[in-house]
Amino acid sequence: MKFICRWLFRLLILTIVLVVTLVLLKDVLLKALVEYRLREQTGLDVQIGRLEMGLLTPTLTLEDLKFYNPAEFGGSLFLDLPELHLEYDRPALAAGRLHLILVRVNLAEVHIVQGKSGQYNVSLLEAKLNPNGGPFIPPLKDRTVAPNTSAGQPTPPPKDRAASPNASTGQPAPPPQSHAVSTFRFEGIDTLNLSLGKVKFTCLPQPERSTEFKLGMNNEVITQVKSTADLNGLVLKILLQKSGWFVHPKPAPAKSPPPPAVEKPGTKPAPTLRGLAAPYK
């Protein structure tokens, strides 16, 4: 009995030590996992300076996130994110919905490079992320009925077990389980704090065409972002306003009535139509 208690106590101590170690190393392990997944998805070299995920608070913070261009585009810095901070809705995330309460993005630099073959690095990245040319997560679509070429009538959909009624209960059987990976449904961002530094363009075939644009957007607050289309439109509007390309039309001032004519002394007033017609009455 003493032997069993002694070993149970040792296993308990070992379990506590492992849990404490995992808690202390969770950010290091998660940082390595995120770097690996980003490299696998983008094909770019990725470095994360610091990653912190809250245990008691639903927060995720990345610092010094850097993406590097491939060798055919010079191997230079592609994306520099000094800070990416997320505060998410934990109950919604558990239910498969991505609802972000606060997003703070500090994007210092974006480097667009045109390779010697004429291809851009952003085009290569888009092809890597989206090889099918459609959305990253295609929506589920209903089955379409293919026309019957022989009879000219649409062919009825094939009968499967999902549509056949259950013989015991008379109710339709549940649909078969899909092997597709479950995804989160994006439900918007309540508050977005956005800072954008500069955009660089490098043309390797013609270096004289290389240029740089300073955006100068600091801590711009955008609220109620419901989709990526909303975000793109709002960011574009802010950039155009800051660059002076977009100005809200000002209402035209109301026209004031012309001042009355002042009659000079010693002059006759101009005859009116009514006065000219008076002698002919």
QUIRA-V968199 format. One record per residue. N is the residue number from 1. PHI is phi in whole degrees, -180 to 180 (999 if undefined). OMEGA is omega in degrees with one decimal (none if undefined). Layout:
n->N phi->PHI omega->OMEGA
n->N phi->PHI omega->OMEGA
This chain:
n->1 phi->999 omega->178.4
n->2 phi->-64 omega->-179.9
n->3 phi->-64 omega->179.9
n->4 phi->-66 omega->179.9
n->5 phi->-63 omega->-179.4
n->6 phi->-65 omega->-179.9
n->7 phi->-73 omega->174.0
n->8 phi->-63 omega->178.7
n->9 phi->-66 omega->178.3
n->10 phi->-66 omega->177.7
n->11 phi->-65 omega->178.1
n->12 phi->-65 omega->178.1
n->13 phi->-63 omega->179.8
n->14 phi->-64 omega->178.5
n->15 phi->-64 omega->178.8
n->16 phi->-63 omega->179.8
n->17 phi->-63 omega->179.5
n->18 phi->-65 omega->179.7
n->19 phi->-65 omega->178.9
n->20 phi->-63 omega->179.0
n->21 phi->-65 omega->178.6
n->22 phi->-65 omega->178.1
n->23 phi->-65 omega->-180.0
n->24 phi->-71 omega->-177.2
n->25 phi->-101 omega->-176.1
n->26 phi->-61 omega->-179.1
n->27 phi->-68 omega->178.5
n->28 phi->-67 omega->179.6
n->29 phi->-67 omega->179.6
n->30 phi->-67 omega->177.6
n->31 phi->-62 omega->178.0
n->32 phi->-65 omega->179.5
n->33 phi->-67 omega->-179.7
n->34 phi->-66 omega->177.6
n->35 phi->-62 omega->179.5
n->36 phi->-64 omega->-178.5
n->37 phi->-68 omega->178.9
n->38 phi->-67 omega->176.4
n->39 phi->-63 omega->-179.0
n->40 phi->-67 omega->-176.3
n->41 phi->-79 omega->-173.7
n->42 phi->-99 omega->-174.2
n->43 phi->76 omega->-179.7
n->44 phi->-107 omega->173.4
n->45 phi->-74 omega->-174.1
n->46 phi->-126 omega->174.8
n->47 phi->-134 omega->177.2
n->48 phi->-120 omega->179.4
n->49 phi->-71 omega->-177.4
n->50 phi->-152 omega->176.3
n->51 phi->-134 omega->179.5
n->52 phi->-138 omega->177.3
n->53 phi->-119 omega->-177.9
n->54 phi->-72 omega->176.0
n->55 phi->-88 omega->-179.2
n->56 phi->-93 omega->179.2
n->57 phi->-119 omega->-179.8
n->58 phi->-79 omega->-177.7
n->59 phi->-131 omega->175.2
n->60 phi->-144 omega->-177.1
n->61 phi->-128 omega->174.0
n->62 phi->-119 omega->178.5
n->63 phi->-126 omega->178.6
n->64 phi->55 omega->175.1
n->65 phi->-86 omega->-175.7
n->66 phi->-130 omega->171.8
n->67 phi->-112 omega->-178.4
n->68 phi->-117 omega->-179.6
n->69 phi->-68 omega->174.4
n->70 phi->-67 omega->-176.3
n->71 phi->-64 omega->-178.3
n->72 phi->-70 omega->175.4
n->73 phi->-112 omega->173.9
n->74 phi->93 omega->179.9
n->75 phi->68 omega->-177.8
n->76 phi->-84 omega->178.7
n->77 phi->-69 omega->180.0
n->78 phi->-99 omega->-175.9
n->79 phi->-140 omega->179.9
n->80 phi->-125 omega->179.6
n->81 phi->-116 omega->177.7
n->82 phi->-63 omega->-178.5
n->83 phi->-151 omega->170.6
n->84 phi->-139 omega->-176.0
n->85 phi->-120 omega->-178.4
n->86 phi->-125 omega->168.1
n->87 phi->-124 omega->-171.0
n->88 phi->-116 omega->178.1
n->89 phi->-88 omega->-174.3
n->90 phi->-66 omega->177.1
n->91 phi->-60 omega->178.5
n->92 phi->-67 omega->178.9
n->93 phi->-65 omega->177.6
n->94 phi->-65 omega->179.2
n->95 phi->-92 omega->177.9
n->96 phi->88 omega->179.6
n->97 phi->-117 omega->-179.6
n->98 phi->-101 omega->178.1
n->99 phi->-118 omega->-177.3
n->100 phi->-99 omega->-179.5
n->101 phi->-80 omega->-179.8
n->102 phi->-142 omega->174.3
n->103 phi->-130 omega->176.7
n->104 phi->-119 omega->-175.3
n->105 phi->-120 omega->173.9
n->106 phi->-120 omega->-178.6
n->107 phi->-101 omega->-174.5
n->108 phi->-80 omega->-173.2
n->109 phi->-155 omega->169.5
n->110 phi->-125 omega->-176.1
n->111 phi->-117 omega->178.1
n->112 phi->-96 omega->-175.3
n->113 phi->-125 omega->171.5
n->114 phi->-101 omega->-178.0
n->115 phi->-73 omega->-179.1
n->116 phi->-67 omega->176.8
n->117 phi->-83 omega->-178.8
n->118 phi->96 omega->-179.5
n->119 phi->-83 omega->179.1
n->120 phi->-96 omega->179.3
n->121 phi->-67 omega->178.7
n->122 phi->-69 omega->176.7
n->123 phi->-68 omega->177.8
n->124 phi->-65 omega->178.7
n->125 phi->-67 omega->178.5
n->126 phi->-64 omega->178.0
n->127 phi->-67 omega->178.8
n->128 phi->-72 omega->-178.9
n->129 phi->-76 omega->-172.9
n->130 phi->-135 omega->-175.4
n->131 phi->-67 omega->-177.5
n->132 phi->-87 omega->-179.9
n->133 phi->80 omega->177.4
n->134 phi->-105 omega->177.6
n->135 phi->-66 omega->-178.2
n->136 phi->-60 omega->178.8
n->137 phi->-119 omega->-175.2
n->138 phi->-65 omega->178.4
n->139 phi->-71 omega->177.9
n->140 phi->-72 omega->-179.0
n->141 phi->-117 omega->176.6
n->142 phi->-72 omega->178.0
n->143 phi->-69 omega->176.2
n->144 phi->-99 omega->-178.5
n->145 phi->-96 omega->-179.3
n->146 phi->-78 omega->-179.2
n->147 phi->-69 omega->176.9
n->148 phi->-85 omega->-175.8
n->149 phi->-71 omega->-176.6
n->150 phi->-77 omega->-176.2
n->151 phi->-102 omega->-179.3
n->152 phi->78 omega->-179.7
n->153 phi->-112 omega->178.2
n->154 phi->-66 omega->179.8
n->155 phi->-80 omega->-179.7
n->156 phi->-66 omega->179.5
n->157 phi->-64 omega->-179.5
n->158 phi->-67 omega->179.1
n->159 phi->-82 omega->177.2
n->160 phi->-127 omega->-177.6
n->161 phi->-71 omega->180.0
n->162 phi->-68 omega->-177.0
n->163 phi->-96 omega->-177.7
n->164 phi->-79 omega->-178.6
n->165 phi->-71 omega->176.9
n->166 phi->-76 omega->-174.8
n->167 phi->-65 omega->-176.0
n->168 phi->-80 omega->-175.8
n->169 phi->-104 omega->-177.1
n->170 phi->79 omega->179.4
n->171 phi->-98 omega->178.0
n->172 phi->-64 omega->-178.7
n->173 phi->-70 omega->179.1
n->174 phi->-65 omega->-179.7
n->175 phi->-66 omega->179.5
n->176 phi->-66 omega->-179.5
n->177 phi->-70 omega->178.8
n->178 phi->-88 omega->179.0
n->179 phi->-91 omega->179.4
n->180 phi->-70 omega->-179.6
n->181 phi->-74 omega->179.1
n->182 phi->-69 omega->-178.3
n->183 phi->-123 omega->178.2
n->184 phi->-92 omega->176.9
n->185 phi->-94 omega->-176.5
n->186 phi->-75 omega->-178.0
n->187 phi->-118 omega->170.7
n->188 phi->104 omega->179.6
n->189 phi->-123 omega->179.2
n->190 phi->-71 omega->-178.5
n->191 phi->-136 omega->178.5
n->192 phi->-121 omega->175.8
n->193 phi->-106 omega->-168.9
n->194 phi->-120 omega->173.7
n->195 phi->-129 omega->-179.5
n->196 phi->-126 omega->-176.7
n->197 phi->-91 omega->-175.2
n->198 phi->-148 omega->175.9
n->199 phi->-122 omega->178.3
n->200 phi->-108 omega->176.4
n->201 phi->-127 omega->179.5
n->202 phi->-123 omega->177.5
n->203 phi->-109 omega->-179.3
n->204 phi->-67 omega->178.0
n->205 phi->-67 omega->-179.1
n->206 phi->-131 omega->-176.3
n->207 phi->-60 omega->-179.1
n->208 phi->-68 omega->178.7
n->209 phi->-85 omega->-178.7
n->210 phi->-64 omega->-177.8
n->211 phi->-151 omega->-177.2
n->212 phi->-149 omega->179.4
n->213 phi->-121 omega->175.6
n->214 phi->-97 omega->-176.6
n->215 phi->-84 omega->175.1
n->216 phi->67 omega->177.4
n->217 phi->-99 omega->-176.9
n->218 phi->-125 omega->173.4
n->219 phi->52 omega->173.6
n->220 phi->-80 omega->-176.4
n->221 phi->-98 omega->178.0
n->222 phi->-122 omega->-176.3
n->223 phi->-118 omega->174.2
n->224 phi->54 omega->175.3
n->225 phi->-89 omega->-176.0
n->226 phi->-99 omega->-178.0
n->227 phi->-156 omega->177.1
n->228 phi->-68 omega->177.1
n->229 phi->-65 omega->175.9
n->230 phi->-61 omega->-178.5
n->231 phi->-64 omega->179.8
n->232 phi->-62 omega->179.9
n->233 phi->-66 omega->-178.9
n->234 phi->-68 omega->178.9
n->235 phi->-65 omega->179.2
n->236 phi->-63 omega->179.1
n->237 phi->-64 omega->179.5
n->238 phi->-65 omega->179.6
n->239 phi->-64 omega->179.2
n->240 phi->-67 omega->177.4
n->241 phi->-65 omega->-178.5
n->242 phi->-71 omega->-179.4
n->243 phi->-83 omega->179.6
n->244 phi->85 omega->-179.3
n->245 phi->-83 omega->-176.2
n->246 phi->-124 omega->179.8
n->247 phi->-129 omega->177.3
n->248 phi->-65 omega->179.1
n->249 phi->-65 omega->179.1
n->250 phi->-89 omega->178.6
n->251 phi->-65 omega->-179.9
n->252 phi->-68 omega->-180.0
n->253 phi->-66 omega->-179.9
n->254 phi->-66 omega->-179.1
n->255 phi->-76 omega->177.8
n->256 phi->-85 omega->-179.9
n->257 phi->-63 omega->-179.4
n->258 phi->-65 omega->180.0
n->259 phi->-65 omega->179.9
n->260 phi->-65 omega->-179.6
n->261 phi->-69 omega->-179.8
n->262 phi->-96 omega->-178.5
n->263 phi->-81 omega->178.8
n->264 phi->-78 omega->179.9
n->265 phi->-67 omega->179.0
n->266 phi->84 omega->-179.9
n->267 phi->-121 omega->177.2
n->268 phi->-85 omega->175.4
n->269 phi->-69 omega->-179.5
n->270 phi->-65 omega->-179.4
n->271 phi->-69 omega->177.5
n->272 phi->-92 omega->178.5
n->273 phi->-64 omega->179.9
n->274 phi->-66 omega->179.4
n->275 phi->-69 omega->178.8
n->276 phi->-71 omega->-178.2
n->277 phi->-84 omega->-176.3
n->278 phi->-63 omega->-177.6
n->279 phi->-67 omega->-177.0
n->280 phi->-91 omega->179.4
n->281 phi->-75 omega->none
